[in-house]
Amino acid sequence: MKYDFRGGYSPLPAIISRLFNSSLAFILMIIGVPAFVIIAIMIKMQDRGPLFYKGIRLGQNKKPFVMYKFRTLIPNAESLIGAELLSHKHRMITKSGVFLRDSRLDELPQLYNILKGDMDFLGPRPEREIIYEQLCKNIEGYDKRFLVKPGLVGYSQLFTPHGTPKKIRALIDNHFLLKKRKLSWEIYIVLKTVVSINIVIAAKAIAYIWNGFISRRILRRYKKEKRELKRITITEGKVSVGKKASDENFVFSNNAELVDINEAAFLIYTNDKITIEDSVFKLEIDHISAKANDRIKRKTALCHGEIFRESQLNGNEYKYSYIINYTPFSPFNTYILDQYFLRKSIMLHKIV
């Protein structure tokens, strides 16, 4: 496919682009001063480590620059992670960092990068050089991102969760190279992002007030256990249990109800006994596709799984409950789980 670089990620006229990006960055930095102060207090109260994270990223034409973020990981985390993509298994995200990353507020210091001219508001997200060399260099079409400045807001960042495979994100980013780029469109994307982030912040604030104050201090309801990973309640989710029939095929049966899920395990209810040999699970959930005129589409993810806990249910329509520790079959299955089951994305629906 031949790309027309007069599309979405091509630069606007230089003067208009620079004026728009620098003016909006300056205004948002002034408006955001209270948020900067609150976030700074949160981070310092957490562990008294550095307030900001400063990392080298590849910009336009692969020119390195220093990118700024509010620190969400333990000190020296990047040197410990190396060329890996961050996941819950690293156990390096601070308590305040979970909120900052989910809401994308950790990216606010990049307004300074925009003022400096290293970044624009809209563009592909900047990449670490070690990640590019080891994970991205050989992805077809990936280098198209370096024809323009990286962005504070990236299309693939909006529509996919943290940790989405680079190949999928590259496909989304390159898709928008074909879109006609207008100043009004950029303003719309920025406003849409601000609204979406505020919804996330409001939802988390309400959950904190309810769980941390009203539920515990007023209603005197105490959690029996602390869970490190957030559980997502699933409605109308199904799980099929499979056995290997040949080298490439599985036979699925023993339909079960998917009750909830986190990044490491899921809970199912079923009337069928699951044996230790049953190690393949097909998770299914219905998703309303805005792109397809609100048509319901079924999303499916395949996982290897091990039984962590088995219990018998009393007074329930099902006989057994199982907690399954799972590992997705592939990076694509990881993406499906993160996007549709764990709901990590800011925007689940496309806006174009």
C-alpha positions as CSV (number, residue, x, y, z in Angstrom):
1,M,0.0,0.0,0.0
2,K,1.3,3.4,-0.9
3,Y,0.8,6.0,1.8
4,D,0.0,9.6,1.0
5,F,1.8,11.7,3.6
6,R,-0.6,14.6,3.1
7,G,-2.8,12.5,5.4
8,G,-3.3,12.4,9.2
9,Y,0.3,12.4,10.5
10,S,1.8,14.7,7.9
11,P,2.7,18.2,9.3
12,L,0.4,21.1,9.0
13,P,2.0,24.3,7.6
14,A,4.9,24.9,10.0
15,I,3.8,28.2,11.4
16,I,0.2,27.0,12.1
17,S,1.4,23.7,13.6
18,R,4.0,25.4,15.9
19,L,1.6,28.1,17.0
20,F,-1.2,25.6,17.7
21,N,0.9,23.2,19.6
22,S,2.9,25.6,21.7
23,S,-0.1,27.9,22.5
24,L,-2.3,25.0,23.6
25,A,0.6,23.4,25.6
26,F,1.2,26.7,27.4
27,I,-2.5,27.2,28.2
28,L,-2.9,23.7,29.5
29,M,0.2,24.0,31.7
30,I,-1.3,27.1,33.3
31,I,-4.7,25.5,33.8
32,G,-3.1,22.3,35.0
33,V,-1.0,23.8,37.8
34,P,-3.4,22.5,40.6
35,A,-3.2,19.0,39.1
36,F,0.6,19.2,38.9
37,V,0.8,20.2,42.6
38,I,-1.6,17.4,43.7
39,I,0.2,14.8,41.7
40,A,3.6,15.9,43.0
41,I,2.3,15.6,46.6
42,M,1.0,12.0,45.8
43,I,4.3,10.9,44.4
44,K,6.4,12.4,47.2
45,M,4.1,10.9,49.9
46,Q,4.5,7.5,48.2
47,D,8.2,7.0,48.5
48,R,10.0,10.4,48.4
49,G,11.7,9.3,45.2
50,P,12.2,11.6,42.1
51,L,9.1,13.5,41.0
52,F,9.7,13.1,37.3
53,Y,10.9,10.3,35.0
54,K,13.3,11.5,32.3
55,G,13.9,9.0,29.5
56,I,15.6,9.1,26.1
57,R,13.2,8.6,23.2
58,L,13.4,8.6,19.4
59,G,11.8,11.6,17.8
60,Q,11.4,12.8,14.2
61,N,14.0,11.2,11.9
62,K,15.0,9.0,14.9
63,K,16.6,12.0,16.6
64,P,17.0,11.3,20.4
65,F,15.4,13.7,22.9
66,V,14.6,13.7,26.6
67,M,11.0,12.9,27.3
68,Y,9.4,13.8,30.7
69,K,6.7,12.0,32.7
70,F,5.5,11.9,36.2
71,R,7.2,8.9,37.8
72,T,4.9,5.9,38.2
73,L,7.5,3.2,38.8
74,I,9.9,2.5,41.5
75,P,13.3,4.3,41.2
76,N,15.6,2.8,38.5
77,A,12.8,0.7,37.1
78,E,13.9,1.2,33.5
79,S,17.3,-0.2,34.0
80,L,15.8,-3.3,35.7
81,I,13.2,-3.9,32.9
82,G,15.6,-3.5,30.0
83,A,14.1,-4.3,26.6
84,E,11.0,-5.9,28.0
85,L,7.5,-4.3,27.9
86,L,6.2,-3.4,31.4
87,S,3.6,-5.8,32.8
88,H,2.1,-6.6,36.2
89,K,4.6,-9.4,36.6
90,H,7.4,-6.8,37.1
91,R,5.7,-5.5,40.2
92,M,7.3,-2.1,39.8
93,I,4.3,0.3,39.5
94,T,3.7,2.4,42.6
95,K,0.3,2.7,44.2
96,S,-0.1,6.3,42.9
97,G,1.4,5.1,39.6
98,V,-1.5,2.8,38.9
99,F,-4.0,5.7,39.0
100,L,-1.6,8.0,37.0
101,R,-1.1,5.4,34.3
102,D,-4.7,4.4,34.0
103,S,-5.8,8.1,33.6
104,R,-2.8,9.0,31.5
105,L,-2.1,11.9,33.8
106,D,1.6,10.7,34.0
107,E,2.0,12.1,30.5
108,L,1.2,15.7,31.5
109,P,4.9,16.8,31.8
110,Q,5.2,16.2,28.0
111,L,3.5,19.5,27.6
112,Y,7.0,20.9,28.2
113,N,8.3,18.7,25.4
114,I,5.7,20.2,23.1
115,L,6.8,23.7,24.1
116,K,10.4,22.8,23.4
117,G,9.4,21.5,19.9
118,D,10.3,17.9,20.5
119,M,6.7,16.7,20.2
120,D,3.3,17.7,18.9
121,F,-0.1,17.0,20.4
122,L,-1.1,14.5,17.8
123,G,1.4,11.9,16.5
124,P,2.7,8.4,17.1
125,R,4.0,7.9,20.6
126,P,7.8,8.2,21.1
127,E,9.8,5.0,21.4
128,R,12.7,3.9,23.6
129,E,15.7,3.1,21.4
130,I,16.3,-0.3,23.0
131,I,12.6,-1.3,22.4
132,Y,12.8,-0.1,18.8
133,E,16.0,-2.1,18.1
134,Q,14.9,-5.3,19.7
135,L,11.1,-5.4,19.1
136,C,10.1,-2.9,16.4
137,K,12.8,-2.5,13.8
138,N,11.6,-5.4,11.7
139,I,7.9,-4.6,11.9
140,E,6.7,-3.7,8.4
141,G,5.9,0.0,8.1
142,Y,7.0,0.8,11.6
143,D,9.6,3.4,10.5
144,K,6.8,5.6,9.0
145,R,6.3,7.1,12.4
146,F,9.7,8.8,12.3
147,L,8.7,11.0,9.4
148,V,6.8,13.2,11.8
149,K,7.2,14.4,15.4
150,P,6.0,12.0,18.1
151,G,2.8,13.0,19.9
152,L,1.4,13.4,23.4
153,V,-1.8,11.9,22.0
154,G,-1.3,8.9,19.7
155,Y,-4.2,7.2,18.0
156,S,-3.0,3.7,19.0
157,Q,-2.6,4.9,22.5
158,L,-6.2,6.1,22.6
159,F,-7.7,2.9,21.3
160,T,-5.4,0.3,22.8
161,P,-4.2,-0.5,26.3
162,H,-0.7,-0.3,27.7
163,G,1.3,-3.4,26.5
164,T,-0.6,-3.9,23.2
165,P,1.7,-5.6,20.7
166,K,3.8,-3.1,18.7
167,K,2.6,-4.6,15.4
168,I,-1.0,-3.9,16.2
169,R,-0.2,-0.4,17.3
170,A,1.8,0.2,14.2
171,L,-1.1,-0.9,12.0
172,I,-3.4,1.6,13.8
173,D,-0.9,4.5,13.6
174,N,-0.2,3.9,9.9
175,H,-4.0,3.7,9.2
176,F,-4.3,7.4,10.2
177,L,-1.5,8.4,7.7
178,L,-4.3,8.2,5.2
179,K,-6.6,10.5,7.0
180,K,-7.0,14.1,5.9
181,R,-5.3,16.3,8.5
182,K,-7.0,19.5,9.6
183,L,-6.5,21.9,12.5
184,S,-10.2,21.4,13.5
185,W,-9.6,17.6,13.6
186,E,-6.6,18.0,15.9
187,I,-8.6,20.3,18.2
188,Y,-11.4,17.7,18.2
189,I,-9.0,14.8,19.1
190,V,-7.4,16.8,22.0
191,L,-10.8,17.7,23.4
192,K,-12.1,14.2,23.0
193,T,-9.0,12.9,24.9
194,V,-9.5,15.5,27.7
195,V,-13.1,14.5,28.1
196,S,-12.3,10.8,28.1
197,I,-9.5,11.2,30.7
198,N,-11.8,13.3,32.9
199,I,-14.4,10.5,32.8
200,V,-11.7,8.0,33.9
201,I,-10.6,10.3,36.7
202,A,-14.1,10.9,37.9
203,A,-14.9,7.1,37.9
204,K,-11.8,6.3,39.9
205,A,-12.4,9.2,42.3
206,I,-16.0,7.9,42.9
207,A,-14.7,4.4,43.5
208,Y,-12.1,5.6,45.9
209,I,-14.6,7.7,47.9
210,W,-17.0,4.8,48.0
211,N,-14.5,2.0,48.8
212,G,-12.1,3.9,51.0
213,F,-14.5,6.2,52.9
214,I,-18.2,5.5,52.7
215,S,-18.1,1.7,52.6
216,R,-15.4,1.3,55.2
217,R,-15.8,4.2,57.6
218,I,-19.6,4.9,57.4
219,L,-21.1,1.6,56.4
220,R,-18.4,-0.4,58.3
221,R,-17.9,-2.8,55.4
222,Y,-14.3,-4.2,55.4
223,K,-12.7,-6.3,52.7
224,K,-11.7,-9.7,53.8
225,E,-8.6,-9.7,51.7
226,K,-6.4,-7.3,49.7
227,R,-6.0,-8.0,46.0
228,E,-3.0,-6.7,44.2
229,L,-4.7,-6.9,40.8
230,K,-8.0,-5.2,40.0
231,R,-10.8,-7.6,39.2
232,I,-13.2,-6.8,36.3
233,T,-16.8,-8.2,36.7
234,I,-18.0,-9.7,33.4
235,T,-21.6,-9.9,32.2
236,E,-22.6,-12.4,29.5
237,G,-19.0,-13.8,29.3
238,K,-18.6,-17.5,28.4
239,V,-15.7,-19.9,28.7
240,S,-15.2,-23.2,26.8
241,V,-12.8,-25.7,28.1
242,G,-10.7,-27.5,25.5
243,K,-8.6,-30.6,25.1
244,K,-6.0,-31.2,22.4
245,A,-7.3,-33.3,19.6
246,S,-4.3,-33.1,17.3
247,D,-1.2,-31.0,16.9
248,E,-3.1,-27.9,15.8
249,N,-6.7,-28.5,16.8
250,F,-8.6,-28.4,20.1
251,V,-12.0,-29.8,21.0
252,F,-14.0,-27.4,23.2
253,S,-16.8,-28.4,25.5
254,N,-17.9,-27.9,29.2
255,N,-19.3,-24.4,28.7
256,A,-18.9,-22.2,31.7
257,E,-19.8,-18.7,32.8
258,L,-17.0,-16.2,33.1
259,V,-17.6,-14.3,36.4
260,D,-14.6,-12.0,36.6
261,I,-11.0,-11.6,35.5
262,N,-7.8,-9.8,36.3
263,E,-4.4,-9.8,34.6
264,A,-3.4,-13.2,36.0
265,A,-6.5,-15.3,36.6
266,F,-10.2,-15.6,35.9
267,L,-13.1,-17.1,37.9
268,I,-15.7,-19.3,36.2
269,Y,-18.9,-21.1,37.3
270,T,-19.8,-24.4,35.7
271,N,-21.8,-27.6,36.2
272,D,-19.0,-29.7,34.7
273,K,-16.0,-31.1,36.5
274,I,-12.7,-29.7,35.1
275,T,-9.7,-32.0,35.2
276,I,-6.1,-31.0,35.4
277,E,-5.6,-32.2,31.8
278,D,-7.9,-29.4,30.6
279,S,-5.4,-26.7,30.0
280,V,-6.9,-24.7,27.1
281,F,-9.6,-22.1,27.6
282,K,-11.6,-20.1,25.1
283,L,-13.0,-16.9,26.5
284,E,-15.8,-15.1,24.7
285,I,-17.6,-11.8,25.2
286,D,-20.0,-9.7,23.2
287,H,-18.8,-6.2,22.2
288,I,-20.9,-3.5,20.6
289,S,-19.0,-2.1,17.6
290,A,-19.6,1.6,16.9
291,K,-17.9,1.2,13.6
292,A,-20.4,-1.4,12.5
293,N,-23.5,0.6,13.4
294,D,-23.7,-0.7,17.0
295,R,-23.7,-4.3,15.8
296,I,-22.8,-6.9,18.4
297,K,-19.5,-8.7,17.6
298,R,-18.1,-11.6,19.6
299,K,-14.5,-11.3,20.8
300,T,-12.6,-14.4,21.5
301,A,-9.3,-15.1,23.3
302,L,-7.5,-18.4,23.7
303,C,-5.4,-19.1,26.8
304,H,-3.4,-21.9,28.4
305,G,-4.6,-22.3,32.0
306,E,-3.9,-24.1,35.3
307,I,-6.5,-24.7,38.0
308,F,-5.5,-22.6,41.1
309,R,-8.6,-23.3,43.2
310,E,-11.7,-25.5,42.9
311,S,-14.8,-25.0,45.1
312,Q,-18.3,-26.5,45.3
313,L,-21.2,-24.0,45.1
314,N,-24.2,-24.3,47.3
315,G,-27.5,-22.5,46.6
316,N,-26.3,-21.6,43.1
317,E,-27.4,-22.8,39.6
318,Y,-23.9,-24.0,39.1
319,K,-22.1,-26.8,40.9
320,Y,-18.5,-25.7,40.8
321,S,-16.3,-22.6,40.7
322,Y,-12.8,-22.5,39.4
323,I,-10.0,-19.9,39.6
324,I,-7.8,-20.4,36.6
325,N,-4.3,-18.9,36.3
326,Y,-4.0,-18.2,32.6
327,T,-1.4,-17.4,29.9
328,P,-2.6,-16.0,26.6
329,F,-1.7,-18.0,23.5
330,S,-0.1,-15.1,21.6
331,P,0.4,-11.3,21.8
332,F,-2.8,-10.9,19.8
333,N,-4.8,-12.8,22.4
334,T,-3.1,-10.6,25.1
335,Y,-4.4,-7.6,23.2
336,I,-8.0,-9.0,23.0
337,L,-8.0,-9.7,26.7
338,D,-6.6,-6.3,27.7
339,Q,-8.9,-4.4,25.3
340,Y,-12.3,-6.2,25.7
341,F,-12.1,-8.2,28.9
342,L,-9.9,-6.1,31.1
343,R,-11.1,-2.8,29.5
344,K,-7.8,-1.1,29.8
345,S,-8.2,1.3,26.8
346,I,-9.3,4.9,27.2
347,M,-11.6,4.6,24.2
348,L,-13.1,1.2,23.3
349,H,-14.8,2.6,20.1
350,K,-13.3,4.2,17.1
351,I,-14.3,7.8,16.4
352,V,-13.7,7.8,12.7
